[in-house]
């Protein structure tokens, strides 16, 4: 098919590659404009822009799709379908209506659970046993459209947002190719009204660990925010990111280090910190971290 692809972050790149590999013609790639990044704060193209340019595809990054000019340019591409995955802009009705067969969104949850911006992180944070991917026909509401295909994926006890992100991205790439192949035979299923939840954007204020919470909640917070923005606490007055953990046995005053291997007491139970990152340094496993910075039992985080 003749497609328009709309996506911005790393999550979207395997999808673009899969569409090209399946033989689809990508008339244009839409993504967010380059943003300042790195120590020099120079404008850096998004992962999708970098990949699209490497593939020789036309790239567009309008600041808005609400102007008549932007909408006319979009419609002039004559696409059969627009494939949208983590694009970052709301699509106005004129854009939704432009492709002959509509706009299909790849959403990383089992809709209607976790509509919105951060479904991967919220699923881990809530302790969900599974998540998945839905291929959805887009409409004006936030992730409210009927679902064409869905597939579930288990969330492991050690899964971080990064690990789950990569598996869901690969699943989304496979499902969108299947959906396009079967577009004539798939029956759109309206989302049920029961079970709707919203995956609000992660607020950095959520990232500081509250050691008075139960160990299972602390562990899920750490894994759900790894690697970005990263849950954190202070150790010896220095802010340290906590990237991986596991629930362990132990009890004590919340925030107290219980042994010489970074078991930390929570409101109930304890967690062991297994991967950490000091400011300006690379992430390290717990054993390597302790060799450079011993944290003794009894320390208060």
C-alpha positions as CSV (number, residue, x, y, z in Angstrom):
1,X,0.0,0.0,0.0
2,X,0.9,3.7,-0.3
3,X,1.4,4.8,3.3
4,X,2.2,7.8,5.5
5,X,4.2,6.9,8.6
6,X,3.9,9.0,11.7
7,X,6.2,8.4,14.7
8,X,9.0,9.9,16.6
9,X,10.9,7.9,19.3
10,X,12.9,4.6,19.3
11,X,9.7,2.6,19.9
12,X,8.5,3.6,16.4
13,X,11.7,2.7,14.4
14,X,11.2,-1.1,14.2
15,X,7.7,-0.5,12.9
16,X,9.0,1.7,10.0
17,X,11.6,-1.0,9.2
18,X,8.9,-3.7,9.2
19,X,6.7,-1.7,6.8
20,X,9.5,-1.2,4.4
21,X,10.5,-4.9,4.6
22,X,6.9,-5.9,3.8
23,X,7.1,-3.9,0.6
24,X,4.9,-1.0,1.4
25,X,5.5,2.4,-0.2
26,X,6.1,5.1,2.4
27,X,5.1,8.4,0.7
28,X,6.4,10.5,3.6
29,X,7.5,10.2,7.2
30,X,6.1,12.6,9.8
31,X,7.9,13.1,13.1
32,X,8.5,15.7,15.8
33,X,11.0,18.4,14.9
34,X,14.7,18.1,16.0
35,X,15.1,19.0,19.7
36,X,18.1,20.3,21.7
37,X,19.9,17.3,23.3
38,X,23.3,16.4,24.8
39,X,25.7,18.6,26.6
40,X,26.0,21.0,23.8
41,X,22.2,21.3,23.5
42,X,22.4,21.2,19.7
43,X,19.3,20.2,17.8
44,X,19.2,16.4,17.3
45,X,16.8,14.7,15.0
46,X,14.5,12.1,16.4
47,X,15.3,8.4,16.1
48,X,12.5,8.1,13.4
49,X,13.9,11.0,11.4
50,X,17.4,9.6,11.5
51,X,16.2,6.2,10.4
52,X,13.9,7.6,7.6
53,X,16.7,9.7,6.2
54,X,19.0,6.7,6.2
55,X,16.3,4.9,4.2
56,X,16.1,7.8,1.7
57,X,12.5,8.6,2.7
58,X,11.0,12.1,2.7
59,X,10.7,13.5,6.2
60,X,8.3,16.2,7.4
61,X,8.1,17.6,10.9
62,X,5.4,20.3,11.1
63,X,5.0,22.0,14.5
64,X,1.2,21.7,14.0
65,X,-1.2,19.8,11.7
66,X,-4.0,22.3,12.4
67,X,-3.2,24.8,9.6
68,X,-4.9,24.5,6.2
69,X,-1.5,24.3,4.6
70,X,-0.3,21.4,6.6
71,X,-3.6,19.5,6.1
72,X,-3.5,20.2,2.3
73,X,0.1,18.9,2.1
74,X,-0.9,15.7,4.0
75,X,-3.9,15.1,1.8
76,X,-1.9,15.7,-1.4
77,X,0.2,12.6,-0.6
78,X,-2.7,10.4,-1.7
79,X,-2.1,7.7,1.0
80,X,-4.3,4.7,1.4
81,X,-3.5,4.4,5.1
82,X,-1.5,6.5,7.7
83,X,0.3,4.3,10.3
84,X,0.7,6.2,13.6
85,X,2.9,5.0,16.5
86,X,4.0,7.4,19.3
87,X,3.9,10.4,17.0
88,X,3.4,13.1,19.6
89,X,0.8,15.4,18.0
90,X,-3.0,15.2,18.1
91,X,-4.4,14.5,14.6
92,X,-7.2,16.9,13.7
93,X,-10.3,15.4,11.9
94,X,-9.2,16.7,8.5
95,X,-6.0,14.6,8.8
96,X,-7.8,11.6,10.2
97,X,-10.1,11.7,7.1
98,X,-7.4,12.3,4.5
99,X,-6.1,8.7,3.9
100,X,-8.5,6.7,1.8
101,X,-8.7,3.9,4.3
102,X,-8.1,5.9,7.5
103,X,-5.4,6.1,10.1
104,X,-4.2,3.1,12.1
105,X,-2.6,3.5,15.5
106,X,-0.3,1.1,17.2
107,X,-1.0,1.3,21.0
108,X,1.1,-0.4,23.6
109,X,-1.6,-1.7,25.9
110,X,-4.7,-3.9,25.9
111,X,-7.3,-1.2,25.3
112,X,-9.4,0.1,26.9
113,X,-6.9,-0.3,29.8
114,X,-4.1,2.3,29.7
115,X,-5.2,4.8,27.1
116,X,-2.9,7.7,26.9
117,X,0.8,8.7,27.1
118,X,2.6,6.2,29.3
119,X,1.0,2.7,29.0
120,X,4.2,0.7,29.4
121,X,5.2,2.4,32.6
122,X,1.7,2.5,34.1
123,X,1.2,-1.2,33.5
124,X,4.4,-2.2,35.4
125,X,3.6,0.4,38.1
126,X,0.1,-1.1,38.7
127,X,1.4,-4.6,38.9
128,X,-0.4,-5.9,35.8
129,X,0.3,-9.5,34.9
130,X,0.1,-8.7,31.2
131,X,0.0,-6.0,28.6
132,X,0.1,-6.1,24.8
133,X,-0.5,-4.2,21.6
134,X,-3.7,-3.1,19.9
135,X,-4.0,-2.0,16.3
136,X,-6.7,0.6,16.4
137,X,-8.7,2.7,13.9
138,X,-8.1,6.3,15.0
139,X,-10.9,8.7,15.8
140,X,-11.0,12.1,17.5
141,X,-11.0,10.7,21.1
142,X,-7.9,9.7,23.0
143,X,-7.2,6.1,22.1
144,X,-11.0,5.4,21.8
145,X,-11.2,3.9,18.3
146,X,-12.3,0.3,17.4
147,X,-9.6,-2.4,17.6
148,X,-8.7,-4.4,14.5
149,X,-6.1,-6.7,16.1
150,X,-4.7,-7.3,19.6
151,X,-2.2,-9.6,21.2
152,X,-1.3,-10.0,24.8
153,X,2.2,-10.2,26.3
154,X,3.2,-11.3,29.8
155,X,4.9,-8.9,32.2
156,X,7.8,-10.6,34.0
157,X,8.6,-10.1,37.7
158,X,11.9,-8.5,36.6
159,X,10.7,-6.5,33.6
160,X,11.8,-2.9,33.4
161,X,10.1,-0.4,31.2
162,X,13.1,-0.7,28.8
163,X,12.8,-4.4,28.4
164,X,9.0,-4.3,28.0
165,X,9.4,-1.4,25.5
166,X,11.5,-3.4,23.2
167,X,9.3,-6.5,23.2
168,X,6.2,-4.4,22.6
169,X,7.8,-2.5,19.8
170,X,8.7,-5.7,18.0
171,X,5.2,-7.0,18.6
172,X,3.7,-3.8,17.2
173,X,5.8,-4.0,14.1
174,X,4.6,-7.6,13.5
175,X,0.9,-6.8,14.2
176,X,0.7,-3.8,11.9
177,X,2.1,-5.7,9.0
178,X,-0.5,-8.5,9.7
179,X,-3.3,-5.9,9.9
180,X,-2.4,-4.3,6.6
181,X,-2.3,-7.7,4.9
182,X,-5.7,-8.6,6.3
183,X,-7.3,-5.1,6.2
184,X,-10.2,-6.3,3.9
185,X,-11.2,-9.1,6.3
186,X,-10.7,-7.7,9.8
187,X,-13.8,-6.6,11.7
188,X,-13.3,-3.5,13.9
189,X,-14.4,-4.2,17.5
190,X,-15.6,-1.2,19.5
191,X,-13.9,-0.8,22.8
192,X,-16.0,-1.8,25.9
193,X,-17.0,1.0,28.2
194,X,-16.0,-1.1,31.2
195,X,-12.3,-1.2,32.2
196,X,-11.2,2.1,30.9
197,X,-8.0,3.5,32.6
198,X,-5.7,6.4,31.6
199,X,-2.0,6.2,31.5
200,X,-1.1,9.8,32.5
201,X,2.3,11.1,31.4
202,X,5.0,10.4,34.0
203,X,5.6,13.4,36.3
204,X,9.2,13.7,37.5
205,X,7.8,14.3,41.0
206,X,6.7,10.7,41.0
207,X,10.3,9.5,40.6
208,X,11.5,10.0,44.2
209,X,11.2,6.7,46.1
210,X,9.0,6.8,49.1
211,X,10.4,4.1,51.3
212,X,7.3,4.0,53.5
213,X,5.4,2.3,50.6
214,X,5.2,-1.5,50.6
215,X,8.2,-3.3,49.0
216,X,6.2,-4.5,46.0
217,X,5.2,-1.0,45.1
218,X,8.7,0.4,45.5
219,X,10.1,-2.4,43.3
220,X,7.4,-1.7,40.6
221,X,8.1,2.0,40.7
222,X,11.9,1.4,40.2
223,X,11.3,-1.0,37.3
224,X,8.6,1.1,35.7
225,X,10.8,4.2,35.5
226,X,13.9,2.5,34.2
227,X,15.7,3.9,32.4
228,X,13.8,7.2,32.1
229,X,13.3,9.3,34.1
230,X,14.7,6.9,36.6
231,X,13.4,6.5,40.2
232,X,15.9,8.0,42.7
233,X,16.8,8.5,46.3
234,X,19.7,10.2,48.1
235,X,22.6,8.1,49.3
236,X,25.1,10.1,51.5
237,X,23.5,13.3,50.3
238,X,24.0,12.5,46.6
239,X,21.1,11.8,44.3
240,X,21.3,8.3,42.8
241,X,19.1,6.7,40.1
242,X,17.7,3.3,41.0
243,X,17.3,1.3,37.8
244,X,16.7,-2.3,38.8
245,X,15.6,-4.0,42.0
246,X,13.8,-7.1,43.4
247,X,11.7,-7.7,46.5
248,X,13.6,-9.5,49.3
249,X,13.1,-10.4,52.9
250,X,13.8,-8.0,55.7
251,X,12.3,-5.4,57.9
252,X,13.3,-2.2,59.6
253,X,12.7,1.5,59.6
254,X,11.7,2.6,56.1
255,X,14.8,3.6,54.1
256,X,17.3,1.8,56.3
257,X,20.0,-0.3,54.6
258,X,19.7,-3.7,56.1
259,X,22.9,-5.4,55.0
260,X,26.1,-4.8,53.0
261,X,24.3,-5.8,49.6
262,X,21.9,-2.9,49.4
263,X,18.7,-4.4,50.9
264,X,16.6,-1.5,51.9
265,X,13.6,-1.6,54.3
266,X,10.3,-0.4,53.1
267,X,6.9,0.2,54.8
268,X,6.4,-3.5,54.6
269,X,9.2,-5.9,53.5
270,X,12.3,-4.8,51.7
271,X,13.9,-4.4,48.2
272,X,17.4,-5.2,47.0
273,X,18.8,-2.5,44.7
274,X,20.6,-4.4,41.8
275,X,21.4,-1.6,39.4
276,X,22.2,2.0,40.2
277,X,23.6,5.1,38.5
278,X,25.4,8.0,40.1
279,X,25.1,11.5,38.5
280,X,27.5,11.8,35.5
281,X,28.5,8.1,35.6
282,X,27.5,4.9,33.8
283,X,24.9,2.6,35.3
284,X,26.4,-0.3,37.4
285,X,25.2,-3.5,39.0
286,X,24.9,-3.4,42.7
287,X,28.2,-5.3,43.4
288,X,30.2,-3.0,41.2
289,X,28.5,0.1,42.7
290,X,29.4,-1.0,46.2
291,X,33.1,-1.5,45.3
292,X,33.3,2.1,44.4
293,X,31.0,3.4,47.1
294,X,30.4,1.1,50.1
295,X,27.0,1.6,51.7
296,X,27.0,-0.1,55.1
297,X,24.1,-1.6,57.0
298,X,22.3,1.0,59.0
299,X,22.7,3.8,56.5
300,X,19.6,5.8,55.9
301,X,18.5,6.5,52.3
